[in-house]
Amino acid sequence: MEILPAASSLLIKALNEPVRDRKKGPKDIKHDGNLTFDQVLEVARQMRPSSMAREFKGTVKEILGTCFSVGCTVDGKHPRDLQKAIDKKEVDVPEA
């Protein structure tokens, strides 16, 4: 049995933000940082075993959806725009 961290925790860790104190800290924090596409690919590689997607680009799109829910941008762009660009094959997603 193997325990994998959640995609959101991996993305927040990639943003290099401090860990919030659960007792004293504010709730519903928007993480408005910026990630690189390479960091998103690295998180997708870590999450690939637990992904339900058939192909790696589907896993990348799942991680981009998590970026949207966390509130961060990827290379200064909105994560939804990158998902659409992957669908249109404007952004190349390497398989491995």
KOLKOLVO-952613 format. One record per residue (C-alpha): residue number from 1; residue in one letter; x, y, z. Coordinates in nm, 3 decimals, padded with zeros to 5 digits. Layout:
# KOLKOLVO-952613
[pt NUM; 'A'; [X; Y; Z]],
...
# end
This chain:
# KOLKOLVO-952613
[pt 1; 'M'; [00.000; 00.000; 00.000]],
[pt 2; 'E'; [00.133; 00.340; -00.097]],
[pt 3; 'I'; [00.014; 00.679; 00.020]],
[pt 4; 'L'; [00.038; 00.962; -00.231]],
[pt 5; 'P'; [-00.010; 01.327; -00.138]],
[pt 6; 'A'; [-00.300; 01.518; -00.291]],
[pt 7; 'A'; [-00.245; 01.726; -00.602]],
[pt 8; 'S'; [-00.340; 02.047; -00.423]],
[pt 9; 'S'; [-00.077; 01.996; -00.153]],
[pt 10; 'L'; [00.188; 01.927; -00.418]],
[pt 11; 'L'; [00.094; 02.246; -00.603]],
[pt 12; 'I'; [00.101; 02.456; -00.286]],
[pt 13; 'K'; [00.438; 02.307; -00.204]],
[pt 14; 'A'; [00.560; 02.402; -00.554]],
[pt 15; 'L'; [00.442; 02.760; -00.490]],
[pt 16; 'N'; [00.683; 02.775; -00.191]],
[pt 17; 'E'; [00.421; 02.922; 00.037]],
[pt 18; 'P'; [00.445; 02.884; 00.415]],
[pt 19; 'V'; [00.236; 02.621; 00.588]],
[pt 20; 'R'; [-00.071; 02.775; 00.749]],
[pt 21; 'D'; [-00.151; 02.720; 01.114]],
[pt 22; 'R'; [-00.481; 02.533; 01.127]],
[pt 23; 'K'; [-00.581; 02.672; 01.467]],
[pt 24; 'K'; [-00.487; 03.038; 01.431]],
[pt 25; 'G'; [-00.447; 03.102; 01.061]],
[pt 26; 'P'; [-00.701; 03.244; 00.820]],
[pt 27; 'K'; [-00.928; 03.012; 00.629]],
[pt 28; 'D'; [-00.998; 02.997; 00.254]],
[pt 29; 'I'; [-00.662; 03.134; 00.142]],
[pt 30; 'K'; [-00.629; 03.212; -00.228]],
[pt 31; 'H'; [-00.288; 03.107; -00.352]],
[pt 32; 'D'; [-00.227; 03.368; -00.618]],
[pt 33; 'G'; [00.124; 03.258; -00.709]],
[pt 34; 'N'; [00.258; 03.163; -01.048]],
[pt 35; 'L'; [00.388; 02.819; -01.146]],
[pt 36; 'T'; [00.587; 02.718; -01.450]],
[pt 37; 'F'; [00.451; 02.460; -01.691]],
[pt 38; 'D'; [00.748; 02.235; -01.601]],
[pt 39; 'Q'; [00.637; 02.237; -01.236]],
[pt 40; 'V'; [00.287; 02.135; -01.345]],
[pt 41; 'L'; [00.435; 01.850; -01.552]],
[pt 42; 'E'; [00.639; 01.733; -01.252]],
[pt 43; 'V'; [00.329; 01.724; -01.029]],
[pt 44; 'A'; [00.141; 01.538; -01.305]],
[pt 45; 'R'; [00.418; 01.277; -01.319]],
[pt 46; 'Q'; [00.387; 01.224; -00.944]],
[pt 47; 'M'; [00.007; 01.195; -00.965]],
[pt 48; 'R'; [00.003; 00.971; -01.275]],
[pt 49; 'P'; [-00.042; 00.640; -01.086]],
[pt 50; 'S'; [-00.360; 00.762; -00.916]],
[pt 51; 'S'; [-00.501; 00.946; -01.218]],
[pt 52; 'M'; [-00.809; 00.821; -01.398]],
[pt 53; 'A'; [-00.695; 00.963; -01.734]],
[pt 54; 'R'; [-00.595; 00.734; -02.020]],
[pt 55; 'E'; [-00.312; 00.953; -02.145]],
[pt 56; 'F'; [-00.057; 01.176; -01.975]],
[pt 57; 'K'; [-00.208; 01.491; -02.123]],
[pt 58; 'G'; [-00.534; 01.407; -01.944]],
[pt 59; 'T'; [-00.343; 01.395; -01.616]],
[pt 60; 'V'; [-00.188; 01.733; -01.698]],
[pt 61; 'K'; [-00.536; 01.873; -01.759]],
[pt 62; 'E'; [-00.649; 01.735; -01.420]],
[pt 63; 'I'; [-00.358; 01.913; -01.251]],
[pt 64; 'L'; [-00.442; 02.235; -01.438]],
[pt 65; 'G'; [-00.796; 02.206; -01.301]],
[pt 66; 'T'; [-00.650; 02.177; -00.953]],
[pt 67; 'C'; [-00.441; 02.489; -01.025]],
[pt 68; 'F'; [-00.766; 02.669; -01.107]],
[pt 69; 'S'; [-00.930; 02.557; -00.784]],
[pt 70; 'V'; [-00.624; 02.651; -00.577]],
[pt 71; 'G'; [-00.616; 02.994; -00.744]],
[pt 72; 'C'; [-00.272; 03.004; -00.904]],
[pt 73; 'T'; [-00.165; 03.081; -01.260]],
[pt 74; 'V'; [00.068; 02.885; -01.488]],
[pt 75; 'D'; [00.332; 03.085; -01.679]],
[pt 76; 'G'; [00.119; 03.396; -01.621]],
[pt 77; 'K'; [-00.183; 03.240; -01.795]],
[pt 78; 'H'; [-00.515; 03.117; -01.660]],
[pt 79; 'P'; [-00.518; 02.735; -01.621]],
[pt 80; 'R'; [-00.842; 02.704; -01.822]],
[pt 81; 'D'; [-00.674; 02.875; -02.119]],
[pt 82; 'L'; [-00.393; 02.618; -02.107]],
[pt 83; 'Q'; [-00.647; 02.334; -02.096]],
[pt 84; 'K'; [-00.811; 02.470; -02.411]],
[pt 85; 'A'; [-00.469; 02.510; -02.576]],
[pt 86; 'I'; [-00.389; 02.144; -02.499]],
[pt 87; 'D'; [-00.721; 02.042; -02.658]],
[pt 88; 'K'; [-00.638; 02.244; -02.969]],
[pt 89; 'K'; [-00.284; 02.098; -02.971]],
[pt 90; 'E'; [-00.127; 02.443; -02.941]],
[pt 91; 'V'; [00.070; 02.333; -02.632]],
[pt 92; 'D'; [00.288; 02.025; -02.661]],
[pt 93; 'V'; [00.267; 01.783; -02.367]],
[pt 94; 'P'; [00.555; 01.532; -02.356]],
[pt 95; 'E'; [00.455; 01.175; -02.273]],
[pt 96; 'A'; [00.730; 01.097; -02.023]],
# end
